[in-house]
Amino acid sequence: MDVKAMLDKMKLHKRESYNDVIQLMIEDNLGLNEKTKKEIEESRKRIEKGEFYTQEEVEKMFGLR
């Protein structure tokens, strides 16, 4: 994917600058410790494999639907 397209998707609002988006990414990354980064990566891998529950499935499991 094109970097510009990725940054466009990350914008919170249309008038937000790319600098703002990158600055938020850097701040978020600095705030994550190594354990958290590892857990996020593991979660991404599970999602890619389809190993997750949808909101609808969870609501059904807990009788909320």
C-alpha positions in Angstrom: 0.0 0.0 0.0 1.1 3.5 -0.8 2.4 5.4 2.3 0.2 8.5 1.5 -2.9 6.3 1.3 -2.0 4.7 4.6 -1.6 8.1 6.2 -4.9 9.3 4.7 -6.6 6.3 6.4 -5.0 7.2 9.8 -6.3 10.8 9.8 -8.9 11.5 12.5 -10.3 14.4 10.4 -9.8 15.7 6.9 -7.9 18.8 7.8 -5.4 16.9 10.0 -1.9 17.2 8.6 0.4 14.3 7.8 2.8 15.8 10.4 0.0 15.5 13.0 -0.6 11.8 12.0 3.1 10.9 12.2 3.6 12.8 15.5 0.7 10.8 17.0 2.2 7.5 15.7 5.6 8.4 17.2 4.0 9.4 20.6 2.0 6.1 20.6 5.0 4.1 19.8 7.1 5.7 22.5 4.4 5.0 25.0 4.4 1.3 24.4 6.7 -1.0 26.3 8.2 -4.1 24.7 5.7 -6.5 26.4 2.8 -4.5 24.9 4.4 -4.4 21.5 4.8 -8.2 21.6 1.1 -8.7 22.7 -0.1 -6.5 19.9 1.9 -8.4 17.3 0.6 -11.7 18.6 -3.0 -10.3 18.4 -2.5 -9.2 14.9 -1.3 -12.7 13.9 -4.4 -14.3 15.5 -6.6 -11.8 13.7 -4.9 -12.7 10.4 -5.6 -16.4 11.1 -9.2 -15.6 11.8 -8.9 -16.5 15.5 -11.2 -14.0 17.0 -14.8 -13.4 17.9 -17.0 -10.7 16.3 -19.0 -8.4 18.5 -22.2 -10.2 17.5 -20.7 -13.6 18.5 -19.7 -12.2 21.9 -23.1 -10.6 22.5 -24.7 -14.0 21.6 -22.4 -15.9 24.0 -23.3 -13.5 26.9 -27.0 -13.5 26.1 -27.0 -9.8 25.1 -28.8 -10.5 21.8 
